[in-house]
Amino acid sequence: MLRTIWPWRCNDSWSSHPPFALTRFLSRTDLEAELWVLTRGPQARAMFVRPALPDRMFRTVSRAIRANRRIQPENDWITRILEAHYIRGLGPGDVAHVFYRGGCSMRMLRALKARGTAIVLELSNSMGHTVTRILEDAYRRAGWPVEHDVSPQDLQADLDLQLRQVEATDFILSPSPAVTDSLLELGAPRTKILSTSYGWDPERFTRGHTRALPEISGVTVLFVGTVCERKGAHLLLGAWSRAGIDGRLVLLGYIAPRVATHCAHLLNRPDVICVPFNPDPAPFFRSADIVALPTLEEGSALVIYEAMGVGLPLVTSPMGAGTVVRHEKEGLVVDPHSEEDLIAALRRMAYDADVRRALGEAGRARAQEYTWEKVAARRYELITSALARGAVVHS
């Protein structure tokens, strides 16, 4: 059996959507997959979801997580509760699928290795050294102070923990070439890396027909995700301010402090609309003409799959495109640091309805190969084939 551990609350939304959706379909195979989580919300009350704590403890746990968010997993009592619950639930021959999101402890990995459990680690983003390098480069280009939310010592401790986790696991699921390159750069054996993708759920976009925003005469460009420098939000805001497009830029997501501070004048423009995170983005997609994500660092952004699925053309970066979006076929893929290229792509999309239509229709067709059901089927073959080859010998 495949036992997936997700170290947070799951409500089949935002970052908990991929593990929920994958487990939903893998639970129907002979892997009999289950998803082990800290707590679960009303949208995740499925038979395959195993919460460690009652739902009513969500608020208490959330406060504790916020208060201790920089604590290493080894010393985090919340992590200990979930991991102990998870380890007790594993039986002989089960496969541990560890969804890395904020860390897992070496204590748990050592316990799994001692039992002879095969461990598959899922990386949602690039390794820490890659993220740090990309962000520092972004700060310098923007003329912002090069600073991080944590100390250099904590950054190094996080990377050291990641390296030990990678070494301790048998296989690593990588959702994009960028994540694979990040692993290889640090010496991870290529034979450990299983290249995969994420996907989208058509049902999430067929449940209604409402639009989140009123229609306007111009175009609506939609950005979905945390409005932060990592996702290139500051670059999009700068390009939009100079593009002079008749329309509006809609930012759907939490605005990170640095962007709020350094881009306040751009965020306060009348043609920029900021909307807090909404677990149901479908009405916003229905209000949009174009989706823009000039991201600098990703694992594999869900918004890319979802935009294609609903037939929206994309303006994105090579990091955002991955192997999914092809330049001039499903979208326009540009260097996010080239403001002129980003402006040109936005203008072309805005003023050429035929291009929008052609790219959108091509994206809709390509997205049919990336539904969660089909992605899970490929995952099944990938994981079972890797296990059949034999797990790395535990030392």
Backbone hydrogen bonds, N-H to C=O, Kabsch-Sander energy under -0.5 kcal/mol:
donor,donor_aa,acceptor,acceptor_aa,energy
2,L,31,L,-1.9
3,R,1,M,-0.6
3,R,95,V,-3.2
4,T,2,L,-0.7
4,T,34,E,-3.0
5,I,97,H,-2.6
6,W,4,T,-0.5
6,W,36,W,-2.8
10,C,39,T,-2.2
16,S,13,S,-2.0
17,H,14,W,-1.4
20,F,16,S,-1.6
21,A,17,H,-3.1
22,L,18,P,-2.7
23,T,19,P,-2.1
24,R,20,F,-2.3
25,F,21,A,-1.4
26,L,22,L,-2.6
27,S,23,T,-2.3
28,R,25,F,-1.2
29,T,26,L,-1.3
32,E,29,T,-1.7
33,A,26,L,-1.1
34,E,2,L,-2.1
35,L,48,F,-3.3
36,W,4,T,-3.7
36,W,34,E,-0.5
37,V,35,L,-0.6
37,V,50,R,-1.7
38,L,6,W,-0.6
38,L,8,W,-2.0
41,G,10,C,-3.0
44,A,41,G,-1.8
45,R,42,P,-0.8
46,A,44,A,-1.9
49,V,46,A,-1.5
50,R,35,L,-3.5
50,R,48,F,-0.5
52,A,37,V,-2.1
53,L,38,L,-2.4
57,M,54,P,-1.9
58,F,55,D,-2.1
61,V,57,M,-2.7
62,S,58,F,-2.9
63,R,59,R,-2.2
64,A,60,T,-1.9
65,I,61,V,-2.6
66,R,62,S,-2.5
67,A,63,R,-2.2
68,N,64,A,-1.6
69,R,66,R,-0.8
71,I,68,N,-2.1
75,N,72,Q,-2.0
76,D,73,P,-0.9
77,W,75,N,-0.7
80,R,76,D,-2.1
81,I,77,W,-1.9
82,L,78,I,-1.9
83,E,79,T,-2.9
84,A,80,R,-2.4
85,H,81,I,-2.1
86,Y,82,L,-2.6
87,I,83,E,-2.9
88,R,84,A,-2.1
89,G,85,H,-1.1
90,L,86,Y,-0.7
90,L,87,I,-1.0
94,D,91,G,-1.9
95,V,1,M,-3.4
96,A,118,A,-2.8
97,H,3,R,-2.9
97,H,95,V,-0.6
98,V,96,A,-0.7
98,V,120,V,-2.7
99,F,5,I,-2.1
99,F,97,H,-0.8
100,Y,98,V,-1.0
100,Y,122,E,-2.5
101,R,99,F,-0.7
109,L,105,S,-1.7
110,R,106,M,-3.1
111,A,107,R,-1.9
112,L,108,M,-2.4
113,K,109,L,-2.5
114,A,110,R,-2.3
115,R,111,A,-1.1
116,G,113,K,-1.3
117,T,112,L,-2.5
118,A,94,D,-0.6
120,V,96,A,-3.5
121,L,119,I,-0.5
121,L,171,F,-2.9
122,E,98,V,-3.1
123,L,121,L,-0.6
123,L,173,L,-2.0
124,S,100,Y,-0.8
124,S,122,E,-0.6
130,T,127,M,-0.8
131,V,127,M,-1.9
132,T,128,G,-2.6
133,R,129,H,-2.0
134,I,130,T,-2.4
135,L,131,V,-2.6
136,E,132,T,-2.5
137,D,133,R,-2.0
138,A,134,I,-2.1
139,Y,135,L,-2.5
140,R,136,E,-2.0
141,R,137,D,-2.4
142,A,138,A,-2.0
143,G,139,Y,-1.0
143,G,140,R,-0.7
144,W,139,Y,-2.5
147,E,145,P,-1.2
155,L,151,S,-2.3
156,Q,152,P,-2.3
157,A,153,Q,-2.2
158,D,154,D,-2.6
159,L,155,L,-2.1
160,D,156,Q,-2.8
161,L,157,A,-2.2
162,Q,158,D,-2.4
163,L,159,L,-2.6
164,R,160,D,-2.1
165,Q,161,L,-2.3
166,V,162,Q,-2.7
167,E,163,L,-2.2
168,A,164,R,-1.7
169,T,165,Q,-1.1
169,T,166,V,-0.5
170,D,119,I,-1.7
171,F,119,I,-1.9
172,I,192,K,-2.8
173,L,121,L,-3.1
174,S,172,I,-0.6
174,S,194,L,-2.5
180,T,176,S,-2.0
181,D,177,P,-2.8
182,S,178,A,-2.0
183,L,179,V,-2.0
184,L,180,T,-2.7
185,E,181,D,-2.3
186,L,182,S,-0.8
186,L,183,L,-0.7
187,G,184,L,-1.8
188,A,183,L,-2.1
192,K,189,P,-1.7
193,I,189,P,-0.6
193,I,190,R,-1.0
194,L,172,I,-3.4
195,S,193,I,-0.6
196,T,174,S,-2.9
200,W,370,Y,-1.5
204,R,201,D,-1.4
205,F,202,P,-1.8
206,T,203,E,-1.1
212,A,283,P,-2.1
219,V,246,D,-1.9
221,V,219,V,-0.5
221,V,248,R,-2.7
222,L,220,T,-0.5
222,L,290,I,-2.8
223,F,250,V,-2.9
225,G,252,L,-2.5
227,V,254,Y,-3.0
228,C,226,T,-1.9
232,G,229,E,-1.5
233,A,228,C,-2.2
236,L,232,G,-2.1
237,L,233,A,-2.5
238,G,234,H,-2.0
239,A,235,L,-2.4
240,W,236,L,-2.7
241,S,237,L,-2.0
242,R,238,G,-1.1
243,A,239,A,-1.6
244,G,240,W,-0.9
247,G,245,I,-1.0
248,R,219,V,-2.3
249,L,271,D,-2.9
250,V,221,V,-3.2
250,V,248,R,-0.5
251,L,249,L,-0.5
251,L,273,I,-3.1
252,L,223,F,-3.2
252,L,250,V,-0.7
253,G,251,L,-0.8
253,G,275,V,-2.5
256,A,227,V,-2.0
256,A,254,Y,-0.6
260,A,256,A,-2.5
261,T,257,P,-2.3
262,H,258,R,-3.1
263,C,259,V,-2.1
264,A,261,T,-0.7
266,L,263,C,-0.6
267,L,263,C,-2.6
268,N,264,A,-1.5
269,R,266,L,-1.0
272,V,269,R,-1.5
273,I,249,L,-3.0
274,C,272,V,-0.5
275,V,251,L,-3.0
275,V,273,I,-0.5
284,F,281,P,-1.1
285,F,281,P,-1.9
286,R,282,A,-2.2
287,S,283,P,-0.7
288,A,285,F,-1.3
289,D,220,T,-2.8
290,I,220,T,-1.8
291,V,313,P,-2.3
292,A,222,L,-2.5
293,L,315,V,-2.9
295,T,293,L,-1.7
296,L,230,R,-2.3
297,E,230,R,-1.6
304,I,301,A,-0.9
305,Y,301,A,-0.9
306,E,302,L,-2.5
307,A,303,V,-2.6
308,M,304,I,-1.9
309,G,305,Y,-2.4
310,V,306,E,-1.7
311,G,308,M,-1.6
312,L,307,A,-3.0
314,L,330,E,-1.1
315,V,291,V,-2.3
316,T,314,L,-0.5
316,T,332,L,-2.3
317,S,293,L,-1.1
321,A,317,S,-2.8
322,G,318,P,-2.2
324,V,321,A,-2.1
325,V,321,A,-1.8
326,R,324,V,-0.5
328,E,331,G,-2.6
329,K,326,R,-2.3
329,K,331,G,-0.5
330,E,326,R,-2.0
331,G,326,R,-1.2
332,L,314,L,-3.0
333,V,331,G,-0.6
334,V,316,T,-2.7
334,V,332,L,-0.6
338,S,335,D,-1.7
339,E,337,H,-1.1
342,L,338,S,-2.3
343,I,339,E,-2.7
344,A,340,E,-2.5
345,A,341,D,-2.2
346,L,342,L,-2.2
347,R,343,I,-2.7
348,R,344,A,-2.4
349,M,345,A,-2.3
350,A,346,L,-2.5
351,Y,347,R,-2.3
352,D,348,R,-1.1
353,A,351,Y,-0.5
356,R,352,D,-2.0
357,R,353,A,-2.5
358,A,354,D,-2.5
359,L,355,V,-2.7
360,G,356,R,-2.4
361,E,357,R,-2.4
362,A,358,A,-2.1
363,G,359,L,-2.3
364,R,360,G,-2.3
365,A,361,E,-1.9
366,R,362,A,-2.3
367,A,363,G,-2.4
368,Q,364,R,-0.6
368,Q,365,A,-0.9
369,E,366,R,-1.7
370,Y,367,A,-1.9
371,T,368,Q,-0.6
372,W,200,W,-2.1
375,V,371,T,-2.7
376,A,372,W,-3.0
377,A,373,E,-1.6
378,R,374,K,-2.0
379,R,375,V,-2.5
380,Y,376,A,-2.5
381,E,377,A,-1.7
382,L,378,R,-2.4
383,I,379,R,-3.1
384,T,380,Y,-2.5
385,S,381,E,-2.1
386,A,382,L,-2.0
387,L,383,I,-2.6
388,A,384,T,-2.0
389,R,385,S,-1.5
390,G,386,A,-0.8
390,G,387,L,-0.7
